[in-house]
Amino acid sequence: MTDINQFRKNINIIDKKIIKLLENRFETVNKIWKIKTNNNQQLRDKIHEKILINKLTDESNLSKEFIKQIYEQILNENEKYFKQK
């Protein structure tokens, strides 16, 4: 049973890192959105988003659909978050 507990601890560490990375991503996106807002640019760039998702799916062993769903959710949350500001 000790092995399972150690694996769970490792997963908890990984999960905390994922959340921290997402927070960092949001902070960086916020900077980009400020620049775009000041330059009257569209906040979302669907072409860039598609390229990003394709690149990530090509570089991963995870399911393409899984990665696509994750990033579509992240991108949608970015938009919701910054529209509230």
Secondary structure by P-SEA (a helix, b strand, c coil): caaaaaaaaaaaaaaaaaaaaaaaaaaaaaaaaaaaaaaccccccaaaaaaaaaaaaaaccccaaaaaaaaaaaaaaaaaaaaac
